[in-house]
Amino acid sequence: MAVIRSVIRGVGAYLPKRILTNAELAKTVDTTDEWIVERTGIRARHIAADGEYTSDLGAHAARQALVRAGIDPVEIDLVICATATPDRTFPATAVRIQNMLGVTKGAAFDVQAVCSGFVYAMATADAFLRTGQFKRAIVIGAETFSRILDWEDRTTCVLFGDGAGAVVLEAQPQTGGRNDRGILSTTIRSDGRYEDLLYVDGGPSTTKTVGHLRMNGREVFRHAVQKISGVIEETLVTTGYAANEIDLFVPHQANKRILDGIAKKLGIPENRIVVTLAEHGNTSAASIPLALNHAFERHLLGEGKLVLMESMGGGFTWGAVLARW
């Protein structure tokens, strides 16, 4: 039976020019390159310039994705930006990006699920496309986490970086069979009981300030492997695929030990895992599309490849997307 799938037409990315290495951080924070690499796998991260906003990063990534997709911005009727670091409290950063791209129809809005934002945004766009409300969407993950870090807290400031990635989705008819292209399954979850383990200690309604990121790293790590593995297993059961059929595993880039733990638990070979953590750090909602772009530029995303994406973020929120390129 014919079905509508959200097919990925193009991918793009943008990283700010400034690179902050572990060695540079060690000059201002009580840490070392060895300490950071051993515990996280991170060696450097990109930092947005003064006057360079989340919308700027997102628009750069979106333009590249549109060019690669061969789609004019006027053909886009849905813009979703996943971000926890918006330009302003309102309007949505997606609306600013919509204007920067020259998209003049449809809708634009933000999705806030922290590091799970891109997975949530993909699930949202897929639902709209499959039901026929929109035809073509651009889904963006864009963050300037450097603006909410406490640069004196060595347990958090060494982890995060800035960047953006984007994909263009198009509703296309497929056969409904096992070899369909496009998004095959999305699974999103949350559990607010754990909100105090990873949060920002500010906001318009509470402190009237932006605040800084705070994290209980030990507890986050403990929950991450279990929850992410669980949602991936659920996704595989739902679609009828086995872990060994996954051509490319594109995880949220949070911590190398978490990635290794999930891969080991699911039996995914190391050569099928896309890892950009060393060069990018944790870019929150931008990390999956940045990793997708990394894979694309290295010719790892040929047509027909089965791609599994997953993430977990503050809230807790977590989820997975299974798609055929």
C-alpha positions as CSV (number, residue, x, y, z in Angstrom):
1,M,0.0,0.0,0.0
2,A,1.4,3.4,-1.0
3,V,2.4,5.7,1.8
4,I,3.9,9.2,2.2
5,R,7.4,9.4,3.6
6,S,9.5,12.4,4.5
7,V,12.6,11.9,2.3
8,I,15.8,13.6,3.1
9,R,16.8,15.7,0.1
10,G,19.8,17.6,1.4
11,V,22.0,18.3,4.4
12,G,24.1,21.2,5.4
13,A,26.2,22.6,8.3
14,Y,28.0,25.6,9.6
15,L,30.7,26.0,12.3
16,P,31.9,29.3,13.6
17,K,35.5,30.2,12.6
18,R,36.9,30.4,16.1
19,I,38.3,27.1,17.4
20,L,38.9,26.8,21.2
21,T,41.2,24.0,22.0
22,N,41.6,22.2,25.3
23,A,45.1,23.7,25.6
24,E,43.6,27.2,25.4
25,L,41.0,26.3,28.0
26,A,43.6,25.0,30.3
27,K,45.1,28.6,30.5
28,T,41.9,29.9,32.1
29,V,40.3,26.9,33.8
30,D,41.7,24.3,36.2
31,T,41.9,21.5,33.7
32,T,44.2,19.8,31.2
33,D,43.9,18.5,27.7
34,E,44.5,14.9,29.0
35,W,41.8,15.3,31.7
36,I,39.2,16.4,29.1
37,V,40.1,13.9,26.4
38,E,40.2,11.0,28.9
39,R,36.7,11.8,30.3
40,T,34.9,13.0,27.3
41,G,36.8,12.5,24.0
42,I,36.7,16.2,23.2
43,R,39.8,18.0,21.9
44,A,38.3,21.3,20.6
45,R,35.1,23.2,20.0
46,H,33.9,26.1,17.9
47,I,32.8,29.4,19.5
48,A,30.5,31.9,17.8
49,A,31.9,35.4,17.3
50,D,30.5,38.5,19.0
51,G,27.5,39.5,17.0
52,E,27.1,36.0,15.5
53,Y,23.7,34.6,16.6
54,T,22.0,31.3,16.6
55,S,19.9,32.4,13.6
56,D,23.0,33.3,11.6
57,L,24.5,29.8,12.2
58,G,21.1,28.2,11.4
59,A,20.7,30.2,8.2
60,H,24.2,29.3,6.9
61,A,23.5,25.6,7.4
62,A,20.0,25.8,5.9
63,R,21.3,27.6,2.7
64,Q,23.9,24.8,2.2
65,A,21.2,22.1,2.6
66,L,18.9,23.8,0.2
67,V,21.7,24.1,-2.5
68,R,22.6,20.5,-2.1
69,A,18.9,19.5,-2.3
70,G,18.4,21.6,-5.5
71,I,15.4,23.3,-3.9
72,D,14.6,27.0,-4.0
73,P,13.7,28.6,-0.7
74,V,10.3,29.6,-2.1
75,E,9.4,25.9,-2.4
76,I,9.8,25.5,1.4
77,D,6.6,25.7,3.4
78,L,7.8,24.6,6.9
79,V,10.8,25.8,8.9
80,I,11.5,24.2,12.3
81,C,14.5,25.2,14.4
82,A,15.6,23.1,17.3
83,T,17.5,25.2,19.8
84,A,17.9,25.8,23.5
85,T,19.8,29.1,22.8
86,P,17.4,31.3,20.8
87,D,18.3,34.8,19.6
88,R,15.5,36.2,21.7
89,T,12.8,35.0,24.2
90,F,10.5,35.7,21.2
91,P,9.9,35.6,18.3
92,A,11.1,32.2,17.5
93,T,14.6,31.9,15.9
94,A,12.9,29.8,13.1
95,V,11.0,32.9,12.1
96,R,14.2,34.9,11.8
97,I,15.8,32.1,9.8
98,Q,12.6,31.9,7.6
99,N,13.1,35.6,6.7
100,M,16.8,35.3,6.2
101,L,16.2,32.4,3.7
102,G,13.5,34.3,1.8
103,V,10.8,31.7,2.7
104,T,7.5,33.5,2.6
105,K,4.8,30.9,3.0
106,G,3.8,28.2,5.4
107,A,4.9,28.2,9.0
108,A,8.0,28.6,11.1
109,F,8.5,27.8,14.8
110,D,11.1,26.6,17.3
111,V,11.3,23.2,19.1
112,Q,13.0,23.2,22.6
113,A,14.1,19.8,23.8
114,V,17.7,20.7,24.5
115,C,20.1,18.0,23.0
116,S,17.1,16.0,21.8
117,G,15.8,19.0,19.9
118,F,16.7,17.8,16.4
119,V,15.1,14.4,16.9
120,Y,12.0,16.1,18.3
121,A,12.0,18.5,15.3
122,M,12.4,15.7,12.8
123,A,9.5,13.9,14.4
124,T,7.4,17.0,14.2
125,A,8.2,17.8,10.6
126,D,7.6,14.1,9.6
127,A,4.1,14.2,11.2
128,F,3.2,17.4,9.3
129,L,4.6,16.1,5.9
130,R,3.0,12.6,6.2
131,T,-0.5,14.1,6.9
132,G,-0.2,16.4,3.9
133,Q,-0.3,19.8,5.7
134,F,3.1,20.8,4.3
135,K,5.1,19.6,1.3
136,R,8.7,20.6,2.0
137,A,10.4,21.3,5.3
138,I,13.8,22.5,6.4
139,V,14.7,21.2,9.9
140,I,17.6,23.0,11.6
141,G,19.5,22.3,14.8
142,A,21.4,25.5,15.9
143,E,23.1,26.4,19.1
144,T,25.3,29.0,20.7
145,F,25.9,27.2,24.0
146,S,29.0,29.3,24.7
147,R,26.5,32.1,25.7
148,I,25.0,30.0,28.6
149,L,28.2,28.4,30.0
150,D,29.8,29.2,33.3
151,W,33.4,29.5,32.1
152,E,34.7,29.0,35.6
153,D,33.0,25.6,35.9
154,R,35.4,23.1,34.5
155,T,32.9,20.2,34.7
156,T,30.6,21.9,32.1
157,C,32.5,24.6,30.1
158,V,34.8,22.0,28.5
159,L,31.9,20.0,27.1
160,F,30.0,22.3,24.8
161,G,30.5,24.2,21.5
162,D,28.5,26.2,19.0
163,G,27.3,25.2,15.5
164,A,24.4,24.4,13.3
165,G,23.2,21.7,10.9
166,A,20.1,21.3,8.7
167,V,18.2,18.9,6.5
168,V,15.6,19.4,3.8
169,L,12.7,17.0,3.9
170,E,10.2,16.4,1.1
171,A,6.9,14.5,1.2
172,Q,7.2,11.7,-1.4
173,P,5.0,8.7,-2.1
174,Q,6.7,5.3,-1.3
175,T,5.5,1.8,-1.6
176,G,5.1,1.2,2.1
177,G,7.7,-1.6,1.8
178,R,10.9,-2.5,3.6
179,N,13.1,-0.6,1.2
180,D,11.2,2.7,1.3
181,R,13.3,5.9,1.4
182,G,12.7,8.6,4.0
183,I,11.9,8.6,7.7
184,L,10.7,5.1,8.7
185,S,10.1,5.7,12.4
186,T,10.4,8.4,15.1
187,T,10.3,7.8,18.8
188,I,10.4,10.6,21.4
189,R,10.2,10.4,25.1
190,S,10.6,12.5,28.2
191,D,10.6,12.2,32.0
192,G,10.4,15.5,34.0
193,R,11.4,13.8,37.3
194,Y,15.0,14.3,36.2
195,E,14.9,18.0,35.2
196,D,17.2,19.0,38.0
197,L,20.1,16.8,36.7
198,L,20.7,19.0,33.6
199,Y,19.3,22.5,33.5
200,V,20.0,26.2,33.2
201,D,19.6,28.2,36.4
202,G,17.8,31.1,34.9
203,G,14.8,32.2,32.8
204,P,12.3,35.0,32.1
205,S,9.7,33.6,34.5
206,T,12.1,32.7,37.4
207,T,15.2,34.8,37.7
208,K,14.6,37.2,34.8
209,T,18.1,36.3,33.6
210,V,19.5,33.9,31.0
211,G,21.4,31.9,33.6
212,H,24.1,29.2,33.3
213,L,24.1,25.5,32.4
214,R,24.3,23.2,35.4
215,M,24.7,19.4,35.3
216,N,25.1,16.4,37.5
217,G,27.4,14.5,35.1
218,R,27.5,11.3,36.9
219,E,23.8,10.9,37.0
220,V,23.3,12.0,33.4
221,F,25.8,9.4,32.3
222,R,24.0,6.7,34.3
223,H,20.6,7.4,32.7
224,A,21.9,8.1,29.2
225,V,23.0,4.6,28.1
226,Q,19.9,3.0,29.5
227,K,17.4,5.4,28.1
228,I,19.0,5.8,24.7
229,S,19.5,2.0,24.3
230,G,15.9,1.4,25.3
231,V,14.5,3.9,22.7
232,I,16.7,2.5,20.0
233,E,15.6,-1.1,20.7
234,E,12.0,0.1,20.7
235,T,12.5,1.7,17.3
236,L,14.1,-1.4,15.8
237,V,11.3,-3.6,17.1
238,T,8.7,-1.2,15.7
239,T,10.3,-1.2,12.2
240,G,11.4,-4.9,12.2
241,Y,15.1,-4.1,11.6
242,A,18.0,-5.6,13.6
243,A,20.9,-3.6,14.9
244,N,23.3,-5.3,12.4
245,E,21.2,-4.0,9.5
246,I,22.0,-0.4,10.4
247,D,24.4,1.1,7.9
248,L,25.2,4.2,9.8
249,F,24.7,5.1,13.5
250,V,24.6,8.9,13.9
251,P,24.3,9.6,17.7
252,H,24.1,12.8,19.6
253,Q,27.7,13.8,20.4
254,A,27.7,14.2,24.2
255,N,30.5,12.0,25.5
256,K,32.7,9.3,23.9
257,R,32.1,6.9,26.8
258,I,28.3,7.2,26.3
259,L,28.7,6.5,22.6
260,D,30.9,3.5,23.3
261,G,28.5,2.2,25.9
262,I,25.4,2.4,23.6
263,A,27.3,0.9,20.7
264,K,28.5,-2.0,22.8
265,K,25.1,-2.7,24.3
266,L,23.4,-2.8,20.9
267,G,26.3,-4.5,19.1
268,I,26.9,-1.8,16.5
269,P,30.4,-2.0,15.0
270,E,32.7,1.0,15.6
271,N,33.2,1.5,11.8
272,R,29.5,2.3,11.4
273,I,29.4,5.0,14.1
274,V,29.8,8.7,13.1
275,V,31.8,10.5,15.7
276,T,32.5,14.3,15.5
277,L,32.9,14.9,19.2
278,A,36.6,15.5,19.2
279,E,36.4,18.5,16.9
280,H,32.9,19.9,17.8
281,G,32.3,19.1,21.4
282,N,28.7,18.8,22.4
283,T,26.7,21.1,20.2
284,S,23.3,20.1,21.7
285,A,20.5,20.1,19.0
286,A,23.1,20.8,16.3
287,S,25.2,17.7,16.9
288,I,23.2,15.2,14.9
289,P,22.8,17.3,11.7
290,L,26.5,18.3,12.0
291,A,27.4,14.6,12.2
292,L,25.1,13.9,9.2
293,N,26.9,16.5,7.2
294,H,30.3,15.1,8.3
295,A,29.1,11.7,7.0
296,F,27.7,13.2,3.8
297,E,31.0,15.0,3.0
298,R,32.9,11.7,3.4
299,H,30.5,9.9,1.0
300,L,29.1,7.6,3.8
301,L,25.5,8.5,3.0
302,G,24.7,6.9,-0.3
303,E,21.1,6.4,-1.4
304,G,19.5,3.4,0.3
305,K,21.7,3.6,3.4
306,L,19.8,2.8,6.6
307,V,20.6,5.6,9.2
308,L,19.8,5.6,12.9
309,M,19.9,8.8,14.9
310,E,19.5,9.2,18.6
311,S,19.8,11.8,21.4
312,M,19.2,12.6,25.0
313,G,19.0,16.0,26.6
314,G,17.8,17.9,29.6
315,G,14.4,17.3,30.9
316,F,15.1,14.4,30.5
317,T,14.2,14.1,26.9
318,W,15.3,11.4,24.5
319,G,14.5,9.8,21.2
320,A,15.5,8.1,18.0
321,V,14.9,8.5,14.2
322,L,15.3,5.7,11.7
323,A,15.6,6.8,8.1
324,R,16.6,5.4,4.7
325,W,18.8,7.9,2.8
